[in-house]
Every structure is written in structure tokens, then in C-alpha cells.
Amino acid sequence: MTAVPVPHYNPESMPGLNWVKSSRSNRDNLDDSIGLAVTPDGGIAIGITTDPEQVPLIGTRNKLRAFVEGAKAGEFDDLIA
């Protein structure tokens, strides 16, 4: 599966980025999805798509990789059970 664009999410603090979200989220609206975008300096912006006034968190690709690998390994399953 491939991430899908989030066309109507444009946080005031980071305008103009190309945001994507999981294809498992509702494709047709800004539900409670987590959006990701690459910043001009190569960082990874992480935002809540229903709240464009909230300042997105900025991390590195390595931090995102570690989180995704932990999620794939089930390390956070208790948070969504």
C-alpha cells in the first residue's frame, strides 16, 4: 500500500508542504489522521490532520524509522488495544 495525499491540510506554521497519511485512513476527509511531510531542510514533519493550528512536530528520518520499526514489531500495540 502507498500513503495518500492530504490535500486540505496546510498548517499555518508550515504552509506549502506536501502532506501524506496512511492509506488506512479515510481517504476523503481529514479524520483523526497523522500526516507526514518532508520539510525544506530534510526533516520529517508530523501533524494531526484535524488541527491545522497545532504546530507539527519535527523529527529526523532516523527517528521516524526507529518509530516505524518499533510499531511494525508490535511495541505500541497496547496503546491501540
MIBA-865250 format. One record per residue (C-alpha): x, y, z; residue in one letter; residue number from 1. Coordinates in nm, 3 decimals, padded with zeros to 5 digits, m for minus. Each point is the difference from the previous one (the first is absolute). Layout:
<atom c1="X" c2="Y" c3="Z" residuo="A" num="NUM"/>
...
This chain:
<atom c1="00.000" c2="00.000" c3="00.000" residuo="M" num="1"/>
<atom c1="00.104" c2="00.359" c3="m00.055" residuo="T" num="2"/>
<atom c1="m00.057" c2="00.310" c3="00.212" residuo="A" num="3"/>
<atom c1="m00.268" c2="00.235" c3="m00.135" residuo="V" num="4"/>
<atom c1="00.013" c2="00.380" c3="m00.036" residuo="P" num="5"/>
<atom c1="m00.167" c2="00.228" c3="00.253" residuo="V" num="6"/>
<atom c1="m00.104" c2="00.285" c3="m00.234" residuo="P" num="7"/>
<atom c1="m00.192" c2="00.217" c3="00.249" residuo="H" num="8"/>
<atom c1="00.251" c2="m00.013" c3="00.287" residuo="Y" num="9"/>
<atom c1="00.226" c2="00.306" c3="00.002" residuo="N" num="10"/>
<atom c1="00.116" c2="00.094" c3="00.353" residuo="P" num="11"/>
<atom c1="00.047" c2="00.373" c3="00.045" residuo="E" num="12"/>
<atom c1="00.349" c2="m00.054" c3="00.144" residuo="S" num="13"/>
<atom c1="00.117" c2="m00.210" c3="m00.298" residuo="M" num="14"/>
<atom c1="m00.185" c2="00.106" c3="m00.314" residuo="P" num="15"/>
<atom c1="00.061" c2="m00.155" c3="m00.337" residuo="G" num="16"/>
<atom c1="00.128" c2="m00.345" c3="00.102" residuo="L" num="17"/>
<atom c1="m00.122" c2="m00.314" c3="m00.178" residuo="N" num="18"/>
<atom c1="m00.172" c2="m00.197" c3="00.277" residuo="W" num="19"/>
<atom c1="m00.084" c2="m00.371" c3="m00.017" residuo="V" num="20"/>
<atom c1="m00.185" c2="m00.236" c3="00.233" residuo="K" num="21"/>
<atom c1="m00.060" c2="m00.372" c3="00.026" residuo="S" num="22"/>
<atom c1="m00.213" c2="m00.161" c3="m00.268" residuo="S" num="23"/>
<atom c1="m00.182" c2="m00.164" c3="00.291" residuo="R" num="24"/>
<atom c1="m00.141" c2="00.340" c3="00.097" residuo="S" num="25"/>
<atom c1="m00.316" c2="00.138" c3="m00.157" residuo="N" num="26"/>
<atom c1="00.121" c2="00.119" c3="m00.341" residuo="R" num="27"/>
<atom c1="m00.276" c2="00.254" c3="m00.045" residuo="D" num="28"/>
<atom c1="00.026" c2="00.215" c3="00.312" residuo="N" num="29"/>
<atom c1="00.228" c2="00.129" c3="00.271" residuo="L" num="30"/>
<atom c1="m00.094" c2="m00.255" c3="00.263" residuo="D" num="31"/>
<atom c1="00.226" c2="m00.055" c3="00.300" residuo="D" num="32"/>
<atom c1="00.296" c2="m00.084" c3="m00.220" residuo="S" num="33"/>
<atom c1="00.366" c2="00.060" c3="00.058" residuo="I" num="34"/>
<atom c1="00.153" c2="00.184" c3="m00.294" residuo="G" num="35"/>
<atom c1="00.365" c2="m00.011" c3="m00.101" residuo="L" num="36"/>
<atom c1="00.197" c2="00.239" c3="m00.222" residuo="A" num="37"/>
<atom c1="00.362" c2="00.063" c3="m00.088" residuo="V" num="38"/>
<atom c1="00.114" c2="00.349" c3="00.105" residuo="T" num="39"/>
<atom c1="00.224" c2="00.216" c3="m00.221" residuo="P" num="40"/>
<atom c1="00.303" c2="m00.093" c3="00.213" residuo="D" num="41"/>
<atom c1="m00.072" c2="m00.375" c3="m00.024" residuo="G" num="42"/>
<atom c1="m00.173" c2="m00.047" c3="00.335" residuo="G" num="43"/>
<atom c1="m00.324" c2="m00.189" c3="00.044" residuo="I" num="44"/>
<atom c1="m00.303" c2="00.200" c3="00.112" residuo="A" num="45"/>
<atom c1="m00.269" c2="m00.192" c3="00.190" residuo="I" num="46"/>
<atom c1="m00.341" c2="00.162" c3="00.039" residuo="G" num="47"/>
<atom c1="m00.357" c2="m00.076" c3="00.104" residuo="I" num="48"/>
<atom c1="m00.205" c2="00.057" c3="m00.314" residuo="T" num="49"/>
<atom c1="m00.312" c2="00.120" c3="00.183" residuo="T" num="50"/>
<atom c1="00.189" c2="00.283" c3="00.174" residuo="D" num="51"/>
<atom c1="00.189" c2="00.228" c3="m00.244" residuo="P" num="52"/>
<atom c1="00.055" c2="00.256" c3="00.277" residuo="E" num="53"/>
<atom c1="00.211" c2="m00.247" c3="00.198" residuo="Q" num="54"/>
<atom c1="00.371" c2="00.029" c3="m00.075" residuo="V" num="55"/>
<atom c1="00.127" c2="m00.327" c3="m00.152" residuo="P" num="56"/>
<atom c1="00.279" c2="m00.190" c3="00.171" residuo="L" num="57"/>
<atom c1="00.329" c2="m00.012" c3="m00.193" residuo="I" num="58"/>
<atom c1="00.224" c2="m00.304" c3="00.012" residuo="G" num="59"/>
<atom c1="00.269" c2="m00.165" c3="m00.208" residuo="T" num="60"/>
<atom c1="m00.033" c2="m00.286" c3="m00.244" residuo="R" num="61"/>
<atom c1="00.195" c2="m00.219" c3="00.245" residuo="N" num="62"/>
<atom c1="m00.244" c2="00.077" c3="00.282" residuo="K" num="63"/>
<atom c1="m00.298" c2="m00.076" c3="m00.224" residuo="L" num="64"/>
<atom c1="00.167" c2="m00.322" c3="m00.118" residuo="R" num="65"/>
<atom c1="00.057" c2="m00.115" c3="00.359" residuo="A" num="66"/>
<atom c1="m00.363" c2="00.074" c3="00.087" residuo="F" num="67"/>
<atom c1="m00.140" c2="m00.178" c3="m00.306" residuo="V" num="68"/>
<atom c1="00.219" c2="m00.304" c3="00.059" residuo="E" num="69"/>
<atom c1="m00.114" c2="m00.012" c3="00.362" residuo="G" num="70"/>
<atom c1="m00.364" c2="00.028" c3="m00.110" residuo="A" num="71"/>
<atom c1="00.047" c2="m00.281" c3="m00.253" residuo="K" num="72"/>
<atom c1="00.146" c2="m00.213" c3="00.280" residuo="A" num="73"/>
<atom c1="m00.312" c2="00.057" c3="00.210" residuo="G" num="74"/>
<atom c1="00.169" c2="00.216" c3="00.264" residuo="E" num="75"/>
<atom c1="m00.297" c2="00.239" c3="00.019" residuo="F" num="76"/>
<atom c1="m00.288" c2="m00.243" c3="m00.043" residuo="D" num="77"/>
<atom c1="m00.115" c2="00.055" c3="00.358" residuo="D" num="78"/>
<atom c1="m00.067" c2="00.368" c3="m00.084" residuo="L" num="79"/>
<atom c1="m00.264" c2="m00.088" c3="m00.260" residuo="I" num="80"/>
<atom c1="m00.156" c2="m00.307" c3="00.160" residuo="A" num="81"/>
